[in-house]
């Protein structure tokens, strides 16, 4: 009976160590992924056009493939 309890005790705490180790690796992986996201910068491109005799520009986020400015901006 004591051997069975000892075996159950060892198995239970052995599993806890494995689960704990895996969760530490998961936390480390999430930290590395977050750092990579912070270090990645967006590429911003200015687009120009001549509209009704006025030069205008608008900023394009090439990384996210969308406009930053909602409208074209007149150049002074």
Legacy VTK file of the C-alpha trace (Angstrom):
# vtk DataFile Version 3.0
C-alpha trace
ASCII
DATASET POLYDATA
POINTS 76 float
0.000 0.000 0.000
2.861 2.396 0.816
4.516 1.596 -2.508
1.346 2.487 -4.402
1.029 5.810 -2.562
4.693 6.583 -3.177
4.321 5.733 -6.869
1.204 7.937 -7.180
3.008 10.748 -5.358
5.992 10.540 -7.725
3.793 10.402 -10.831
1.646 13.341 -9.716
4.556 15.665 -8.927
6.491 14.501 -11.981
3.588 15.604 -14.160
3.475 18.967 -12.371
7.120 19.603 -13.199
6.540 18.788 -16.880
3.491 21.083 -17.075
5.361 23.856 -15.271
8.329 23.561 -17.638
6.075 23.723 -20.712
4.286 26.823 -19.417
7.648 28.574 -18.902
8.584 27.822 -22.519
5.214 29.131 -23.683
5.678 32.386 -21.748
9.176 32.794 -23.224
7.824 32.189 -26.749
5.138 34.856 -26.217
7.771 37.331 -24.988
9.947 36.753 -28.051
6.948 37.163 -30.357
5.983 40.434 -28.645
9.520 41.780 -29.017
9.510 40.923 -32.716
6.224 42.764 -33.181
7.609 45.858 -31.449
10.793 45.837 -33.541
8.947 45.525 -36.864
8.298 49.013 -38.285
5.712 49.944 -40.855
6.890 51.201 -44.234
5.207 54.526 -45.032
5.188 55.858 -48.603
3.980 59.300 -49.707
1.901 59.246 -52.893
1.578 62.430 -54.930
-0.921 63.649 -57.508
-1.863 66.805 -59.383
-5.593 67.431 -58.911
-7.247 70.530 -60.435
-3.870 72.259 -60.683
-2.937 71.595 -57.046
-0.286 69.190 -55.878
-1.573 66.805 -53.231
-0.130 63.949 -51.226
-1.419 61.053 -49.205
0.456 58.568 -46.996
0.253 54.844 -47.761
1.199 52.147 -45.231
2.930 49.584 -47.445
3.236 47.065 -44.605
-0.507 46.999 -43.845
-1.585 47.853 -47.424
-3.909 50.726 -46.477
-4.104 54.517 -46.500
-3.064 56.383 -43.356
-4.728 59.666 -44.334
-8.475 59.533 -45.034
-8.216 62.260 -47.746
-5.652 63.794 -50.078
-3.779 66.738 -48.486
-3.013 69.929 -50.434
0.646 70.949 -50.541
1.297 74.628 -49.798
LINES 1 77
76 0 1 2 3 4 5 6 7 8 9 10 11 12 13 14 15 16 17 18 19 20 21 22 23 24 25 26 27 28 29 30 31 32 33 34 35 36 37 38 39 40 41 42 43 44 45 46 47 48 49 50 51 52 53 54 55 56 57 58 59 60 61 62 63 64 65 66 67 68 69 70 71 72 73 74 75
